[in-house]
Amino acid sequence: MALITYLTRIQFEAGSVRLLSEELKLAGVRSPLIVTDRGLLTAGLVERVIEAGGLPADTPIFSDTPENPTEAAGREAVAFFHERRCDGVVGLGGGSPIDLAKVVSLLVTHPEPLEQYAVILGGLDRITSRKPPVVAVPTTAGTGSEVGRAALITLEDGRKLGFISPHMIPTVALCDPELTLGLPPLLTAATGMDAVTHCIETYLSPKFNPPAEAIALDGLRRATRSLRRAVEDGSDLGARSEMMMAALEGGMTFQKGLGAVHSISHPLGGVKGTRLHHGTINAVLLPPVLQFNQSAAPHKYPQLAEALGLAPNADLASAIETLNEDLGLPKTLSQMGVPEECLRDVAEAAVKDHSTASNPRPVGAEDFMAIMKSVWD
């Protein structure tokens, strides 16, 4: 028997941010805390959402979300939540603010330490539904966190762990593609490749979930048609809408689990002294992981090729390399500033990552080293 569950309430339309106050009311939230980042605050996007969404001008805002959200930032936001007597959370931004919003909701009602709720440490069953509502408002088209059941957080000791539960899925997602119109080309490309990777890795996962596989292929087709257009012309609302749907569908398929790309990118994102964008890491790692996994899922590669607009026997790794080049993304980890001395520790951490269990081919530390070395320089 296979349990298949989908998923949460979603408002998807240009201008849907205007429904924010209404959706908060439906969720029983009277005093929300907005969790976002400094860039969006400085750009005026937070103020725009507050105004368009019909929220009070003095709605409390926590804007100190790091590029890779941390346990420390979560504690600060929780203290602010209590100080301002909030009863719900709005995650506004990319995956980092939305993930942090999820963890704020968790820690408001669940006792510390946060570590105990990590899925690889047996935390799934410790996360209950006794949490304030979370409304996710994505401003990028990539992570799928707005409908995802996970939050990726870097702990005080440097480990980047996944906190996963159906109770971590936001109460509602407001997906307004107009909020992505100002996204710069390189960030559009990197977040778009995050969505592409989600669709490919979840489709290749050996777990049984045909609806998720159909959604993954649809998301990949949409991204294939639209990502280059969105990068070339950021004002193309049609392309932006298609990419936001591709990202949303990539997030919906998380129910199947991810794979070796994310096994590596999760610990790489937590390497101290670096500023590595998750989607860019995924883009660089996807070609060698596709090569590594082909022997374990040969029957699925023609379907991926079709979704990518290629011949059934096409070299998928080569096609993704070409796409990355067209989008102006780096080819190697060294170009991104990944220190070579961290690779062994990353490989060991990747073995323990929650995504490794759903990779279609068994993968060990030496395999992870070989994958990273193949795109090192």
N, C-alpha and C positions, 0 to 999 in steps of 0.2 A: 504494500500500500504506500502511496506517495501523497504527502500533504502539500498542496499548492495554495498559497495565499497571496492575494493582491488587494490593495496595499494601503493607500491613504487618499484623502480628499485633495483634489488638484484643480486649481483655476488656471487655465492656460489661454491667454489671449493678450494681444497688444493692449496696454492700458489696464490690465487686470489689477495692478497695484492699487487702483482706486477702491478695490474691495477690501482693503486691509482692515479698516475699522469694523466693517461688517463681519468679516471672518473671525476677528478677535472676539467680538460679541457672541457669535455662535459657539465659540470655544469656551465661553465663560470667563474671558479675560477682561478685566477692567483697567488694570495698570501694568502694561507691558514694559519690559526692559528690552531695548534694542541693542543687540550685540553686533558690532561691525568692526571696521578697521579705519585707521587714520587716513588712508588714501581716499576712501569713499567719503569720509567726513570733510576732508579738505576740498574735494571736488564738488561738494554741494549736493551729492546724490542722496545723502541721508536726509537733508532738509527737504529735498524734493519729494522723497517717499513719505515723509511725515505729513507734508502738506497735501499731496495727492491722495494719501491714504486716509485723510480725515482724522489724524491723531492730534492731540494737544501739542502746542509748540514746545512745552516744557517736558515732553516725554523723555524719561531718563535714557541716556545713551552710554554704553560701554564701548569705547573705540580702540582699546589697546590690545586687540587681537594680533598676535605675531603672525608672520608669514606661514609658519608651521605652528598651529596652536599648542599651547603648553599647559601643563597642570597648574603652574603658578598663575597664569592668566585666568584660568578657570576659577581658582580660589578668589582672586580679586573681583571677578565678575559676580560670584555668588555673594560676597560680602556687600557689594553694591546693590544687588537684588534685594537683600534683606533690609539694607539701610533705607532704600526707597519704597519698601513695602510693596514690591511688585508681585504679580500673581501669574505671569506668563512671560515668554521670551520670544522675541522676533530675531531670527538670524538673517542678517542682511549682508549679502556680499557673495564671495566665492565659497569654496569648500571650507576654508579656514574659519570664517565667522559662523557659518552654519554648523560646522562640527563643534565649535566652542559653545554655541547656543545649546546644542544637545547635551553637552556635558554639564553646563550650568543647570539645566533642568534636572539632570540626574542628581547632582550634588546638593541641590536645594533640599531634597527629601531623603537622600541616601547617605549614610554616614561614611566619612573617610576611613581608610585611605582609598583614593581613586583606583589604585592598582588592583584591588580585589575584584573589580568589575571587568577587567580585561578578559577577552574571550579565551585566550590561550592559557589563562590562569584559572579557568573554571568560573568566570564571572557571568556568563550568560543568564543562568538561573537566579543570580542575585539581583538582577535588574528587574524591578517590578513596574507596574503601571501607575504607581503612586508618584506621579511627577506632574509639575505644571505644564500646560500646553506649550508647544513650540510651533511657531509659524515661520516657514522658510521662504525667503524672498531672494532667489538667486540673481546675481548681477553678471555672472559669467555663464557660458554654455560648455560645461565640461565635467564637473565632478559628479553630478547626479546626487549630491548629498541631500538635496531637497526631498528626495523620496527614499534615500538610503537608510538602512538599519544600523549603520556604523558611524562612529566618530573616531578619527585618528588623532591621538594626542601624544605629545612628547612629555614623558614623565621627568621628574626632577633629576633622576639618575641618567637621563639621556635616551632611554628606551622609547621608541615610538610604537605604541600598541593600539590595537583596535578594540573598541568598546561596542559590542554588537548585541542587539536584541530587537525583536519586533517593537518593543516599547521605546526604542530610540528613533523610530521613524517619526518625522514631524507630523503634527496633527493635521496640518494643511500646508500645501505648497502653492504660492502665488508666482506663477511663471509668466513674467511680462517681458517679451523679447525687446521691447523698447528700452529697457534698462541696460541692455548690452550694446546699444548703438555707439557708445563712446569708448568701447574697449579697443585698445591699440592693436595693430596687426599682429605683433609677435605674441601678445597674450591671447589673442583670438586663436592663433595657430596652436599654441601650447595647450590651452584648455580644450580646443577641438580635438586634438590628438588624445587627450585624456578620455574623452567620450568614445573615440574610435577604439581605443584600447579596452575600455570597459565592454563594449559590444563584442569585440573579438574574443577576449578572455572568458567572458561568461558563456559565450556560445560554445567554446571548446571545453568548458568544464564538463567532467563526466557525470555530474549529478543529473538525475532525471527530472526535467521540467520543460516539456515541449512549449508551453506558452511563453516562458522566458526566452527560449531559443528563437521563437518567431519574432518576439519583440526586439531581441538583439540584432537580428538580421535587418529588420525594418529600420532600426536606429542607424545601423552601418550604411544602409542605402541612402538615407537622408544625409548623413555626414559626407558621404562620397560625392553626392550631387552639389553640396552647398559649402563645404569648408573653404575651398579655394576662393569661391565668390565672396564669402564673408571676410576673408583676409584681404582680398584685393579691393573691396569696396565695403567699408564698415557701415555705410549708411543703407545698405541693401536689407531692408526689413524682412523680405522674404527669406533670404539666406540666413539672417539672424534667427528667424522663427524656426526654420528647419534645424539649425544647429541646437537651439534650445530644446526642441523635441528630441533630437538625437541624444543629447545629454540626459534628458529625463528618462528616455527609454533605456539608456545605459545603466542608470541608477535603478530602474525597475528590475533589471536582470541580476542585480547583486544577490538575489535569492539563490542563484546557482553557485555563487562563489567566484572568485577571480583566479589568478594563476601566478606563474613565476615572475612575470613583469612586476606585479605588485608586491610579491614576496621580497624583491630586491628594492623597489622604489620606497617602500615603507621605511626600512632602516636607513637607506641612503638619505632620506629626507630629514632624519634626526642626527646626522653627522654634525658634530659641533664645529663651529668656525666656517660653515658653508651656508650659502643661500641658494638652495636648489629648488626649482619649480617642479612640482610633482608631475604635471602633464608633460613637461619637457623630458624628464627622466624616462617616463613611459614611452615617449616617442623614440628615444634612442635605443631603448632596450627591446622594443617590440620586434624588430626584424630578427635578431638572433634567437629570441624565444620562439618565434614562429618556426624557424629552422629546427630548433631543438624538439618541438612538440609534434612535428608533422608525422613522424612514424607512429605516434600513438593515436592519431585521429585523422587518418588519410581520407576517410569518407566525408569529413566535414569541410575539408579545404576547398573543394569545388563550389560549395555553397557560399563560402566566404569570398571566393574569387568572383562569383556572380554578383554578390552585393557590392563589391568594389568596382564593378563594371569591367571585369577582366574575363579572359578565356578560362574555361574550367581547369586547365592544367598550368595556369600562370604561376610564376614564382612570387608568392605573396610577400616574402621578405624583401625582395627587390622592389616590388611595387610600393611598399611602405617606405623604403629608403628614398625612392623617387618623390613620393609625396612629402616627406620631411624636407627634402632639398627644395622642392617647389615652394614650401611654406617658409623657408628661411630659417629652419631649426638646425641646431648643431648636429654633427654626425657622431661625435664621440663624448664619452664621459669626461675625458681630460679637458675638452673644450669648455665644458660646463664648470670646471674648477673642482672636480672630484679628486681628492688626494689619493694617490695610489696606495699609500700605507693603510688606508681604511678598508680596503677591499676584503681582506680576510675576515675582519670583524663583521662586515656587512654580510658576507656569505654565511657565516655561522648564525647570524641573526635571521637571515632569510629562511634557513631550514626550519626555524621555530615559528615563522610568521603564519598567521591564520590562513593566508591565501595559498600556501604551499599544498595543503591537503586537497584542494580542488584543481590543481594543475593536472592536465590529462596524462602526463608522463611523470613517473617518480623522479624527484630531483634532489640531489644532495649538495653538500657544501662545495665539492670539487666541480660539480656541474655549474653551480652559481658562479664560481670563480671563472670558469671557462667562458660563460656567457658574458660576464663583465669585461674580461680581458679581450674578447673579440671586438668590443666597441670601446676599448680604452683609448687607443690612439690611432 
